[in-house]
């Protein structure tokens, strides 16, 4: 009879931690191989952690809402299928700090922040926390604060995105980056509060107001969107597309499609097909930016924003979308959308996107200004298709008729995509939709 150490497995590229959301087994419960023991959630997706052995759960090492690092021992299972093993020491959460990815910092910040943090000599005295404060600061955060001359009072003003609003390494580095934009950093030896410290006035709350705590996913989305706006220079271009012929073609063929493929033919795979054509014409939109290096992606992996039942969004990714025909795209869209709403996506299915599409027309929106999904450089929003009066040109003269039109809104990163390319790209998408091959049958 031996002890099996159930660890948090790798949750995918760039994911280093997860939040424990629910225990599915209790101490003393019998566990079979592949039984789900607990549920965890990352900033990408929720997932179960199964057991690799059969046995009895004898110890839990984390509680619900605890943040767990990849590789940490979550639970201990006693099993007759393995020999005795040496039990690993329990990590002390108070002495660890997550290594989170963030955009590259300016050289002056890197030289002032990173060097003192990684150096072992000379030793930096940790900043004492403010008397009476209830916030937890890890040694790494207090180390950075002391090095950069952030007082205990100023540290209290730094917004935290960690568990229970804890300030993470990413938070304090982002704060320093923003503070540096306003002028010279404070004198490090005097520990004087910065004149650029964030000052926020709490909103007035009356007895009739309702206070709603943001959900875990809501907090993650908020942080991700704020990071994107602080990272990319967002610019928008808009075009109007006449999709009358496309609309009529889909109405005529959607029944045949469902009968043959047992799948619904929605507009989303059609739109994605047009976007793929445009990305091949303008491959720089299929890129990411790392510092001063542009990484132009070879594969076209389309992320599609999908609304969940609780009002939040998730972005499953169609990998190698350019290798799929319309039938393959339709099946991929339907499958990922359905499993997203059922919370059945795997971590790798929401990672690796190179360009994102959001069909806001599903909610009746005419247009919008979508926020770029980092580290991508572009996202397109598809508005609702409406009947509109339009001037129709013919050889015999112009006349006004009823056409079906939609607005395409393209947000792109102006650091590497100029207005000409951003506008030409979205116009190319509109052209593909307007010139849809209506001879396609199923």
SENU-62450 format. One record per residue: residue in three letters; x, y, z of N, C-alpha, C in turn. Coordinates in steps of 0.1 Angstrom, whole numbers, m for minus. Each point is the difference from the previous one (the first is absolute). Layout:
! SENU-62450
PT   code     n.X     n.Y     n.Z    ca.X    ca.Y    ca.Z     c.X     c.Y     c.Z
PT    ALA       X       Y       Z       X       Y       Z       X       Y       Z
...
***
This chain:
! SENU-62450
PT   code     n.X     n.Y     n.Z    ca.X    ca.Y    ca.Z     c.X     c.Y     c.Z
PT    UNK       9     m12       0      m9      12       0       9      12       0
PT    UNK      m2       9     m10       8      12      m1      m8      12      m1
PT    UNK       7      12       0      m7      13      m2       3       6     m13
PT    UNK     m11       4      m7       1       6     m13      m2      15       2
PT    UNK       9       8      m5      m1      15       1      m7       5     m12
PT    UNK     m12       5       1      m7       5     m11       4      15      m2
PT    UNK       6       3     m11       5      13      m3      m8       7     m10
PT    UNK       0      14       0      m6       8     m10       7      m2     m13
PT    UNK      m6      m6     m10       6      m3     m13       2      13      m8
PT    UNK       8      m1     m10       2      12      m9     m14       3      m7
PT    UNK      m3      13       0     m13       4      m5       1       6     m14
PT    UNK      12      m1      m6       2       6     m13      11      10       0
PT    UNK       3       4     m12      11      10      m2      m3      13       8
PT    UNK       9       5       7       0      13       7      m9       0      13
PT    UNK      m6     m11       3      m9      m1      12       9      m6      11
PT    UNK       2       8      11       8      m5      11      m7      m3      13
PT    UNK     m13       4       0      m7      m2      13     m15      m1      m3
PT    UNK      m7      m5       9     m15      m2      m1      m6       2      14
PT    UNK     m13       4       0      m8       2      12      m8     m12       3
PT    UNK       1      m6      12      m9     m11       3     m14       5       2
PT    UNK      m9      m5      m8     m14       4       1      m9      m9       7
PT    UNK       3     m13       1      m9     m10       7       7     m13       2
PT    UNK      m2      m6      11       5     m14       3     m12      m9      m4
PT    UNK       3     m10      m8     m10     m10      m5       1     m13       9
PT    UNK      11      m1       7       1     m12       9       4       5      14
PT    UNK      m4      m7      10       3       4      14      10     m10       6
PT    UNK       7       4      11       9     m10       7      m7     m12       4
PT    UNK       5     m12      m3      m6     m12       3      m8      m6     m12
PT    UNK      m2       8     m11      m7      m6     m11       9      m9      m8
PT    UNK      m7     m10      m6       7      m9      m9       1       6     m14
PT    UNK      12      m1      m6       2       6     m13       5     m11     m10
PT    UNK      m6       1     m12       4      m9     m11       9       7      m9
PT    UNK       7      m7      m8       9       6     m11      m9       9      m9
PT    UNK       5      12      m2      m6      10      m9     m12       7       7
PT    UNK      m3      m3      12     m11       7       7       5      15       2
PT    UNK      m9       9      m2       3      14       3       0       3      15
PT    UNK      11       5       5       1       3      14      m3      14       4
PT    UNK       3      10      m9      m3      14       3      m2       7     m13
PT    UNK      m5      12       1      m2       9     m12       9      12       3
PT    UNK       7       5     m11       9      11       1      m4      10     m12
PT    UNK       4      12       1      m3      10     m10      12       9      m2
PT    UNK       3       2     m13      11      10      m4      m6      12      m6
PT    UNK       8       9      m5      m5      11      m7      m5      m4     m14
PT    UNK       2     m13      m4      m4      m4     m13     m13      m9       0
PT    UNK       0     m10      10     m11      m9       0      m1      m8      13
PT    UNK     m12      m5       3      m1      m9      12       2     m14      m4
PT    UNK       6      m8       9       3     m14      m3       0      m8      13
PT    UNK      m2     m14      m2       1      m9      11      14      m6       1
PT    UNK       4      m4      12      13      m7       2      m3     m14       3
PT    UNK       3     m10      m9      m3     m14       3      12      m7       8
PT    UNK      m3     m11       5      10      m8       7       6     m10      m9
PT    UNK      13      m3       1       7     m10      m8       0     m13       6
PT    UNK      m5      m1      13       0     m13       7     m14      m2       7
PT    UNK      m2     m12       4     m12      m3       8       5      m1      15
PT    UNK      m9       4       9       4       0      14     m10       8       8
PT    UNK       5       5      11      m8       8      10       6      14       2
PT    UNK      m8      10      m1       5      14       3       2       1      15
PT    UNK      13       3       3       3       1      15       4      14       4
PT    UNK       2       9     m10       5      14       4      m3      10     m11
PT    UNK      m5      11       4      m2      12      m9      10      10       5
PT    UNK       7       6     m10      10      10       4      m4      15      m4
PT    UNK     m11       1      m6      m4      14      m4     m15       1       3
PT    UNK      m5      12       2     m14       3       1      m6       6     m12
PT    UNK     m13       0      m1      m7       7     m11       4      15       0
PT    UNK       3       5     m12       4      14      m3      15       2       2
PT    UNK       7     m11       4      15       1       1       6       0     m14
PT    UNK      11       8      m2       7       0     m13      11     m10       1
PT    UNK       0      m9     m10      10     m12       0       9       2     m12
PT    UNK      13      m2       3      10       0     m11       1     m13      m7
PT    UNK       3       0     m13       1     m13      m8      12      m8       7
PT    UNK      m3     m12       3      10      m9       6      m2      m1      15
PT    UNK      m8       8       6      m3      m1      15      m8     m12       3
PT    UNK       3      m7      11      m8     m11       5     m13       5       6
PT    UNK     m11      m4      m7     m13       4       5      m6      m9      10
PT    UNK       2     m13      m2      m6     m10       9       8     m12       1
PT    UNK      m2      m8      10       7     m13       2     m10     m11      m1
PT    UNK       3     m10      m8      m9     m12      m2       8     m13       4
PT    UNK      m6      m7       9       6     m13       5      m4     m10     m10
PT    UNK      10      m8      m6      m4     m10     m10       9     m12       2
PT    UNK      m7     m11      m2       8     m13       0       7      m3     m13
PT    UNK      m3       8     m10       6      m2     m13      14       5      m1
PT    UNK       5       8      10      14       5      m1       7      m3      13
PT    UNK      13       1      m1       9      m2      12       0      12       8
PT    UNK       6      m1      12       1      12       9       9      10      m8
PT    UNK      m4      13       2       8      11      m6       4      10      10
PT    UNK      10       7      m2       4      11       9      m9      12      m2
PT    UNK      m6       4      10     m10      11      m1       8      13      m2
PT    UNK      m5       8     m10       6      12      m3      m4      11      10
PT    UNK       9       9       3      m4      11      10     m11       9      m6
PT    UNK      m8       5       9     m11       9      m4       6      14      m3
PT    UNK      m2       5     m12       5      14      m3      m7      10       9
PT    UNK       7      10       3      m5      11       8      m5      11      m9
PT    UNK     m13       2      m1      m5      10      m9       5      14       3
PT    UNK       3       2      12       4      14       4      14       3      m5
PT    UNK       8     m10      m5      13       3      m5       2      m2     m14
PT    UNK     m11      m2      m8       0      m2     m14      m7      12      m7
PT    UNK       4       2     m12      m7      10      m8      m1      m5     m14
PT    UNK     m12       1      m6      m2      m4     m13       8       8     m10
PT    UNK       5      m7     m10       7       6     m11      m9       2     m12
PT    UNK      m6      12      m1     m11       2      m9       6       7     m12
PT    UNK      m5      m3     m12       4       7     m12      m5      14      m1
PT    UNK       8       9      m5      m5      14      m2       8       6     m11
PT    UNK      m5      11      m6       7       6     m11      14       5       4
PT    UNK      10      m1      m9      13       5       3       0      15       5
PT    UNK       8       2      10       0      14       7      11       8      m7
PT    UNK      m1      13       1      11       9      m5      13      m3       7
PT    UNK      11       3      m7      13      m3       5       3       6      14
PT    UNK      m5      12       2       3       7      13      m7      m7      11
PT    UNK     m12      m6      m3      m7      m7      11       7     m13       3
PT    UNK       4      m7     m11       6     m13       1      13       1       9
PT    UNK       8      11      m3      12       2       7      m2       3      14
PT    UNK     m11       7       3      m2       4      14      m8     m10       8
PT    UNK      m7      m9      m7      m9     m10       8       6     m14       0
PT    UNK       4      m5     m12       4     m14       0      13      m3       6
PT    UNK      10       9      m2      13      m2       5       0      m2      16
PT    UNK      m6      10       7       0      m2      15      m7     m12       4
PT    UNK     m11      m4      m7      m8     m11       4       8     m13       0
PT    UNK       8      m3     m11       6     m12      m2      14      m1       7
PT    UNK       5      12       3      14      m1       6      m1      m4      15
PT    UNK      10      m8       4       0      m5      14       8      10       8
PT    UNK       9       7      m6       8      10       7       1      13      m7
PT    UNK      m2      12       6      m2       1      14     m15      m3       3
PT    UNK      m2      m5      13     m13      m4       4      m9      12       2
PT    UNK     m13      m1      m5      m9      11       1     m10      m2      12
PT    UNK      m1      10       9      m9      m1      11     m15       0      m5
PT    UNK      m8      m9       4     m14      m1      m4      m7      12       6
PT    UNK      m9       6      m8      m8      11       5     m10      m5      10
PT    UNK      m1       6      12     m10      m4      10     m14       4      m5
PT    UNK      m9      m8       3     m14       3      m4      m6      11       9
PT    UNK     m10       7      m5      m6      11       7      m7      m6      13
PT    UNK       2       7      11      m6      m4      13     m15       0      m2
PT    UNK      m6     m11       4     m14      m2       0      m5      m5     m14
PT    UNK       9      m1      m9      m5      m5     m14      m4     m15       1
PT    UNK     m10      m3      m8      m5     m14       0       4      m7     m14
PT    UNK       7       8      m8       5      m6     m13      12      m8       2
PT    UNK       1     m11      m8      12      m8       0       9       3     m11
PT    UNK      13       2       3      10       3     m11      11     m11       1
PT    UNK       3      m6     m11      10     m10       0      14       6       2
PT    UNK      10      m7       4      14       5       1       5       7     m13
PT    UNK      m4      m6     m11       5       5     m13      m6      14      m2
PT    UNK     m13       1       2      m7      13      m2       6      11      10
PT    UNK       2      m4      12       6      10      10      14       3      m4
PT    UNK       8     m10      m5      13       3      m5       1      10     m11
PT    UNK      m9      m1     m10      m1       9     m11      m4      14       5
PT    UNK     m10       0      10      m4      13       5      11       7       7
PT    UNK       8      m7       8      11       6       8      10       5     m10
PT    UNK       3      m8     m10      10       4     m10      m3      13      m8
PT    UNK     m13       1      m3      m5      11      m8      m5      12       8
PT    UNK       2       0      13      m4      11       8     m15       2       1
PT    UNK      m7     m11       0     m15       0       2      m2      m1      15
PT    UNK      m7       9       6      m2       0      14     m12     m10       3
PT    UNK      m1      m4      13     m11      m9       4     m13       6      m3
PT    UNK      m1      14       1     m13       7      m3      m3      m1     m15
PT    UNK      10       2      m8      m2       0     m14      m3     m14      m5
PT    UNK       6     m10       6      m2     m14      m4     m15      m3       2
PT    UNK      m6       6      10     m14      m3       2      m9       5     m11
PT    UNK       5       9      m8      m8       5     m12       1      m8     m12
PT    UNK      10      m9       0       2      m8     m13     m11     m10      m1
PT    UNK      m7       0     m12     m11     m10      m2       5     m14      m1
PT    UNK      m6      m9       6       4     m14       0     m10      m9      m8
PT    UNK       6      m8      m9      m9     m10      m7       1     m14       5
PT    UNK       8      m2      10       1     m14       5     m12      m4       9
PT    UNK       1     m11       6     m11      m5       9      m2      10      11
PT    UNK     m13       3       3      m3      10      10       7      13      m2
PT    UNK       1       4     m13       6      13      m4      15       1       4
PT    UNK       6     m12       1      15       0       4       8       6     m12
PT    UNK      10       8       4       9       7     m10      10     m11      m4
PT    UNK       1      m2     m13       9     m10      m6      12       8      m6
PT    UNK      10      m8      m4      12       6      m6      m4       8     m13
PT    UNK     m10      m6      m7      m4       6     m12      m7      14       3
PT    UNK      m8       0      11      m7      13       4      10      11       3
PT    UNK      10      m4       8       9      11       5      10       5     m12
PT    UNK       3     m10      m9       8       5     m11      m8       8     m10
PT    UNK     m12      m3      m2      m9       8      m8      m2      14       6
PT    UNK      m1       0      13      m2      13       7      13       9      m2
PT    UNK      11      m6       2      13       7      m2       1       5     m15
PT    UNK      m4      m8      m9       0       4     m14      m9      12      m2
PT    UNK     m12       0       5      m9      11      m2       5      13       8
PT    UNK       6      m2      12       5      11       7      11       7      m7
PT    UNK       9      m8      m7      11       5      m7      m4       9     m12
PT    UNK     m12      m3      m5      m4       8     m11      m3      15       4
PT    UNK      m3       2      13      m3      13       4      12       9       4
PT    UNK      12      m6       0      11       8       4      11      m8       6
PT    UNK      10       6       7      11      m7       6      m5      m8      12
PT    UNK       6     m12       1      m4      m8      12       5       6      13
PT    UNK      m6      m3      11       4       6      12      14      m4       5
PT    UNK       6       8       9      13      m3       5      m1     m13       8
PT    UNK       8     m10      m4      m1     m13       6       5      m1      15
PT    UNK       9      10       3       6       0      14      m9       6      10
PT    UNK      m9       9      m4      m8       7       9     m14      m7       3
PT    UNK      m3      m9      m9     m13      m7       2     m12       9       0
PT    UNK       1      11      m8     m10      10       0     m12      m4      m8
PT    UNK     m12       1       4     m12      m4      m8       1       7     m14
PT    UNK      m4      m7     m10       1       6     m14     m12      10      m1
PT    UNK       4      11      m8     m10      10      m3     m10      m6     m10
PT    UNK       4     m11      m7      m9      m6     m10      m8     m12       6
PT    UNK      m1      m1      13      m7     m12       5     m15       2      m4
PT    UNK      m6     m12      m3     m14       0      m4      m9       5      11
PT    UNK      m8       9      m3     m10       5      10     m14      m2      m5
PT    UNK      m7      m8       7     m14      m3      m4     m10       4      11
PT    UNK     m11       5      m4     m10       4       9     m11     m11       0
PT    UNK      m3      m6      11     m10     m10       1     m13       5      m4
PT    UNK      m8      m8      m7     m14       5      m4      m9       1      13
PT    UNK      m9      10      m1     m10       1      11     m10     m11      m1
PT    UNK      m3      m7      11      m9     m11       1     m11       4      10
PT    UNK     m13      m1      m5     m11       3       8      m6     m14       5
PT    UNK      m9       1      10      m6     m12       5      m8      m8     m10
PT    UNK      m4       7     m11      m9      m7     m10       9      m7     m11
PT    UNK      13       3       0       8      m6     m10       3     m14       2
PT    UNK       2      m8     m10       4     m14       1      15      m1      m4
PT    UNK       7      m7       9      14      m2      m2       2     m14      m5
PT    UNK       5      m2     m12       2     m13      m6      15      m3      m2
PT    UNK       4     m11       6      14      m4      m1       3      m6     m14
PT    UNK      11       4      m6       3      m5     m13       4     m15       1
PT    UNK      m4      m7     m10       3     m14       0      15      m2      m3
PT    UNK       5     m12       2      14      m3      m3       3       3     m15
PT    UNK      m8      m5      m9       2       2     m14      m1      15      m3
PT    UNK     m10       7       6      m1      14      m2      12       8       3
PT    UNK       6      m4      11      13       7       4      11      m3     m10
PT    UNK       1     m12      m5      10      m3      m9      m2       7     m14
PT    UNK     m13       1      m4      m2       7     m12       3      15       1
PT    UNK      m4       5      12       3      14       2      15       3       0
PT    UNK       8      m9       6      14       2       0       6      m1     m14
PT    UNK      m5     m10      m8       5      m3     m13      m3      12     m10
PT    UNK     m12       5       1      m4      11      m8       8      13       3
PT    UNK       2       2      13       7      12       4      15      m1      m5
PT    UNK       5     m12       1      14      m2      m4       1       2     m15
PT    UNK     m10      m4      m8       0       2     m14       0      15      m4
PT    UNK      m9       7       7      m1      15      m3      13       7       4
PT    UNK       7      m5      10      12       6       5      12      m4      m9
PT    UNK      m2     m11      m8      11      m5      m8       0       4     m14
PT    UNK     m12      m1      m7      m1       3     m14      m6      14      m2
PT    UNK       5       6     m11      m6      12      m5     m12      m3      m9
PT    UNK     m12       0       5     m12      m4      m7      m5      10     m10
PT    UNK      m2      m4     m12      m5       8     m11     m11      m8      m6
PT    UNK     m11       6      m5     m11      m7      m7      m2       5     m14
PT    UNK      m4      m9      m8      m5       3     m14     m13      m7      m2
PT    UNK      m9       6      m7     m14      m5      m2      m3      m1     m15
PT    UNK      m7     m10      m4      m5      m1     m14     m14      m6       1
PT    UNK      m8       4     m10     m13      m6      m2       0     m10     m11
PT    UNK      m6     m12       2       0     m10     m10     m15      m3      m4
PT    UNK      m2      m1     m13     m13      m5      m5       0     m15      m1
PT    UNK      m7      m7       9       0     m14       0     m13      m6      m5
PT    UNK      m7       7      m8     m13      m5      m5       1     m13      m7
PT    UNK       9      m1      m9       2     m13      m7       4     m11       9
PT    UNK       9       3       9       4     m10      10     m12      m5       9
PT    UNK      m8      10       4     m12      m3       8      m9     m10      m8
PT    UNK      m3       4     m12      m9      m8      m8       6     m14      m3
PT    UNK      13      m1      m2       6     m13      m2      m1      m9      12
PT    UNK       3       6      12      m1      m8      12     m14      m5       3
PT    UNK     m10       9      m3     m14      m4       2      m4     m12      m9
PT    UNK       6       0     m12      m3     m11      m9       7     m13       3
PT    UNK      12       1       6       8     m12       1       1      m6      15
PT    UNK      m4       8      10       2      m4      14      m8     m13       3
PT    UNK     m11      m2      m7      m8     m13       2       8     m12      m6
PT    UNK       5       2     m12       8     m11      m6      12      m3       8
PT    UNK       7      11       6      12      m2       8      m3      m8      12
PT    UNK     m11       3       7      m3      m7      12      m4     m15      m3
PT    UNK      m7      m2     m11      m4     m13      m3      12      m9      m3
PT    UNK      10       6      m7      11      m8      m4      11      m1      11
PT    UNK       2      10       7      11       1      10      m5      m2      15
PT    UNK     m13       0       2      m6       0      13       6      11       9
PT    UNK       2      12      m6       6      11       7      m8      13      m5
PT    UNK      m1      10       9      m6      12      m4      10       9      m8
PT    UNK      m4       7     m10       9       9      m7      m4      14       4
PT    UNK       8       5      10      m2      14       4       9       9      m8
PT    UNK      m1      13       3       8      10      m8      15       0       5
PT    UNK       2      m5      13      14       1       6      10      m7      m9
PT    UNK      m2     m13      m4      11      m6      m8       2       7     m13
PT    UNK     m11       6      m6       1       7     m12       9      12       1
PT    UNK      m3       8      11       8      11       3      15      m3       2
PT    UNK       2     m11       8      14      m5       2       7      m3     m13
PT    UNK      m7      m7      m9       6      m3     m13       5      12      m7
PT    UNK      m8      11       0       4      13      m6      12       6       7
PT    UNK       0      m1      14      11       6       7      13      m8      m3
PT    UNK      m1     m13      m1      12      m8      m4       6       4     m13
PT    UNK      m9       3     m10       5       5     m13       7      13       1
PT    UNK      m6       9       9       7      13       1      13      m1       8
PT    UNK       1      m9      10      12      m2       7      11      m5      m9
PT    UNK      m3      m8     m10      10      m5     m10       5      12      m8
PT    UNK      m9       9      m3       3      12      m8       8      10       8
PT    UNK      m3       1      13       7       9       9       6      m8      12
PT    UNK      11      m8      m2       5      m9      11       5       7      12
PT    UNK       3      13      m1       5       7      12     m11       1      11
PT    UNK     m12      m1      m4     m11       0      10       0     m13       8
PT    UNK       6     m10      m5       1     m13       7      14      m1       7
PT    UNK       2      10       9      12       2       7      m2       3      15
PT    UNK      12       0       7       0       5      13      13       8       2
PT    UNK       0       9      10      11       9       2       7      m3      13
PT    UNK      13      m2       0       8      m3      12      11      10       0
PT    UNK      m2      10       9      10      11       0       0       7     m13
PT    UNK      12       0      m7       2       6     m13       0     m10     m11
PT    UNK      m4     m13       3       0     m10     m10     m14      m4      m3
PT    UNK      m3      m1     m13     m13      m4      m6       1     m15      m3
PT    UNK      m9      m8       6       0     m14      m2     m12      m3      m9
PT    UNK       3      m2     m13     m11      m3     m10      m3     m15       0
PT    UNK     m12      m4       4      m3     m14       1      m3      m7     m13
PT    UNK       5     m12      m1      m2      m8     m12     m14      m6       0
PT    UNK      m4      m5      12     m13      m6       1     m11      11       2
PT    UNK     m12      m2      m5     m11       9       2      m9      m7      10
PT    UNK       0       5      13      m8      m6      10     m11      11       4
PT    UNK     m12      m2      m3     m10      10       2      m7      m2      14
PT    UNK       1      10       8      m8       0      12     m14       6      m2
PT    UNK     m10      m6       6     m13       5      m2      m7       3      13
PT    UNK      m2      13       3      m6       3      13     m14      m6       1
PT    UNK      m2      m7      12     m13      m7       2      m6       4      13
PT    UNK     m12       4       0      m7       4      12      m4     m12       8
PT    UNK       2       1      13      m4     m11       9     m14       4       7
PT    UNK      m6     m10       7     m13       2       6       0      11      11
PT    UNK      12       2       6       1       9      11       3      14      m4
PT    UNK       1       2     m14       3      13      m5      15       3      m3
PT    UNK       9      m9       5      14       1      m3       3      m5     m14
PT    UNK      12       2      m5       4      m4     m13      12     m10       1
PT    UNK       1      m9      m9      12      m8      m1       4      m1     m15
PT    UNK      12      m2      m3       5       0     m14       6     m13      m4
PT    UNK      m8     m10      m4       6     m13      m5       7       3     m14
PT    UNK       9      m8      m3       9       2     m12      m2     m11     m10
PT    UNK      m2       3     m12       0     m10     m11      14       0      m6
PT    UNK       8     m11       3      13      m1      m4       1      m4     m15
PT    UNK      10       6      m6       3      m2     m15     m13       2      m8
PT    UNK      m7      11       3     m13       2      m6       1       1     m15
PT    UNK      11       4      m5       2       2     m15       1     m14      m7
PT    UNK       1     m11       8       0     m13      m6     m14      m6      m1
PT    UNK     m10       7       4     m14      m5       1      m8       6     m11
PT    UNK      m9      m8      m6     m10       6     m10     m12       5       8
PT    UNK     m10       4      m7     m12       6       7      m7     m10       9
PT    UNK       0     m13      m4      m6     m10       8       8      m2      13
PT    UNK      13      m1      m2       9      m2      12      m1      12      10
PT    UNK      m1      12      m6      m1      12       9     m13       0       7
PT    UNK     m11      m4      m7     m13       0       7      m1     m10      11
PT    UNK       6     m12      m2       1     m10      11       8       4      11
PT    UNK      12       7      m3       8       5      11      m7      11       8
PT    UNK      m6       9      m7      m7      11       7     m11      m6       9
PT    UNK      m8      m9      m5     m11      m5       8       5      m8      12
PT    UNK      10      m8      m2       5      m9      10       6       9      12
PT    UNK       9       9      m4       6       9      10     m10       8       8
PT    UNK     m10       6      m8     m10       8       7      m8      m8      10
PT    UNK      m4     m12      m4      m9      m8       8       8      m4      13
PT    UNK      12      m4      m2       8      m5      12       4      12       9
PT    UNK       2      11      m6       3      12       8     m11       3      10
PT    UNK     m13       0      m5     m11       3       8      m3     m11      10
PT    UNK       5     m12      m2      m1     m11       9      12      m2       9
PT    UNK      10      10      m1      12       0       8       8     m13      m2
PT    UNK       1      m4     m12       7     m13      m3      13       2      m8
PT    UNK       4      13      m2      12       2      m8      13      m4       8
PT    UNK      10      m5      m7      13      m3       5       9      13       0
PT    UNK       9       1       9       9      12       0       6       3     m13
PT    UNK       5     m10      m7       7       3     m13     m10       5     m11
PT    UNK     m13      m1       2     m10       4      m9      m3      15       1
PT    UNK       6       7      10      m2      14       1      13       7       0
PT    UNK      10      m6      m6      13       6      m1       5      m1     m15
PT    UNK      10       9      m3       7      m1     m12      m7       7     m12
PT    UNK     m10       9       3      m7       7     m10       9      11      m6
PT    UNK      m1       2     m13       8      10      m7      m8      12      m5
PT    UNK     m14      m2      m1      m8      11      m4     m14      m3       6
PT    UNK      m8      10       4     m13      m3       7     m11       7      m8
PT    UNK     m12      m7       0     m12       6      m5     m11      m1      10
PT    UNK      m8      11       1     m11       0       9     m13       4      m7
PT    UNK     m10      m8       0     m12       2      m7     m10       7       9
PT    UNK       1      13       1      m8       8       9     m14       2      m6
PT    UNK      m2      m4     m13     m13       1      m6     m10     m10       6
PT    UNK       6     m11       7      m9      m9       7      m8       7      11
PT    UNK       4      11       5      m7       7      10      m7      12      m5
PT    UNK      m1       2     m13      m6      11      m6       8      13      m1
PT    UNK      13      m1       3       8      12      m1       3       3     m14
PT    UNK      m1      13      m4       3       5     m13      15      m1      m3
PT    UNK       8       5      10      15       0      m1       5       2      14
PT    UNK      13      m1       1       7       1      13      15       3      m2
PT    UNK       7       2      11      15       2       0       6     m11       9
PT    UNK       3     m11      m6       5     m12       8      14       3       5
PT    UNK       3      m6      11      14       1       6       8     m11      m4
PT    UNK      13       2      m4       8     m10      m6       3     m11      11
PT    UNK       0     m12      m4       3     m11       8      15      m3       0
PT    UNK       7       5      10      15      m1       1       4     m15      m1
PT    UNK      12      m2      m6       9       9      m6      m2       2     m15
PT    UNK     m13      m2      m5      m3       2     m14       1      15      m3
PT    UNK      m2       3     m13       1      14      m4     m13       5      m7
PT    UNK     m10      m9      m1     m13       4      m6     m11      m8       4
PT    UNK     m12       6      m1     m13      m7       3     m11       7      m8
PT    UNK      m9      m8      m5     m11       6      m8     m13      m3       6
PT    UNK      m9      10       1     m13      m2       5     m10       1     m12
PT    UNK     m10      m9       0      m9      m2     m11     m14       5       6
PT    UNK      m5      10      m6     m13       6       4     m12      m8      m5
PT    UNK     m12       3       4     m12      m6      m4      m3       3     m14
PT    UNK      m6     m10      m7      m4       2     m14     m14       6       0
PT    UNK      m1      12      m7     m13       7       0      m4       3     m14
PT    UNK     m13       1      m2      m6       5     m12       2      15      m1
PT    UNK       6       5     m11       3      14      m1      m4       5     m14
PT    UNK      m5      13       0      m1       6     m14      13       3      m6
PT    UNK       2      m3     m12      13       2      m6      m1       5     m15
PT    UNK       9       8      m5       0       4     m14       6     m12      m8
PT    UNK      m7      m5      m9       4     m11      m9       3       6     m14
PT    UNK      13      m2      m4       4       5     m13      m2     m10     m11
PT    UNK      m7       4     m11      m2      m9     m12       4       8     m12
PT    UNK       0      m8     m11       3       7     m13     m10       9      m4
PT    UNK     m12      m2       5     m12       9      m4      m2      11      10
PT    UNK       9       1      10      m1      11      10       0      m5      14
PT    UNK       0       8      10       0      m3      14     m14       0       5
PT    UNK      m3      m9      10     m12       0       7       2      m5      14
PT    UNK     m10       2       9       1      m3      14      m7     m14       2
PT    UNK       7      m9       6      m6     m13       3       4      m4      14
PT    UNK      m6     m12       4       2      m5      14      12     m10      m1
PT    UNK      10       1       8      11      m9       0       3      m4      14
PT    UNK       7     m11       2       4      m5      13      15       4       2
PT    UNK       2       8      11      13       5       2       5      m2      14
PT    UNK      13       1       2       6      m2      13      12       9       1
PT    UNK       4       4      12      12       8       2      11      m9       7
PT    UNK      12       0      m6      12      m7       5       9      10       7
PT    UNK       3      m3      13       9       9       7      13      m7       4
PT    UNK      11       6      m5      13      m6       2       8       8      10
PT    UNK       4      m6      11      10       6      10      13      m6      m3
PT    UNK      11       8       0      13      m5      m3      10       8       8
PT    UNK      12      m6       1      11       6       8       8       9      m9
PT    UNK      m2      13       3       6      11      m9      16       0       2
PT    UNK       5      m8       9      15       0       2       6      m6     m13
PT    UNK      m7     m10      m6       6      m6     m12     m10      m1     m12
PT    UNK     m13       3       3      m9       0     m11      m5      14      m3
PT    UNK       4       6     m11      m4      13      m3     m15       1      m5
PT    UNK      m5      12      m1     m14       1      m4      m3      m5     m14
PT    UNK       9       1      m9      m2      m5     m13      m2     m15       0
PT    UNK       9      m7       6      m1     m15       1     m13      m4       8
PT    UNK      m2       7      11     m12      m4       8     m13       2      m7
PT    UNK      m1      11      m8     m12       2      m8      m1      m9     m12
PT    UNK      12      m3      m7      m1      m9     m11      m4     m14       4
PT    UNK       5      m4      12      m3     m14       4     m15      m1       2
PT    UNK      m7       9       7     m14      m2       3      m8       2     m13
PT    UNK       5       8      m9      m7       2     m13       1     m13      m8
PT    UNK      12      m7       1       1     m13      m7     m10     m10       6
PT    UNK      m2       0      13     m10      m9       6     m14       3      m6
PT    UNK      m3      13      m1     m13       4      m5      m1      m5     m15
PT    UNK      11       2      m7      m1      m4     m15      m2     m15      m1
PT    UNK       6      m8       8      m2     m15      m1     m15      m3       3
PT    UNK      m6       7      10     m14      m3       3      m9       5     m11
PT    UNK       3      11      m6      m9       6     m10       1      m8     m13
PT    UNK      12      m7      m2       2      m7     m12      m1     m15       2
PT    UNK      m8      m4      10      m1     m14       4      m4      m9     m12
PT    UNK       6     m11      m1      m3     m10     m11     m14      m6       3
PT    UNK     m10       5      m7     m14      m5       3      m3     m13      m8
PT    UNK      10      m5      m7      m2     m13      m7       3     m12       8
PT    UNK       5       2      12       4     m11      10     m13      m7       4
PT    UNK       0     m13      m1     m12      m8       4       4     m11       9
PT    UNK      m9      m6       7       3     m11      10      m9     m12      m3
***
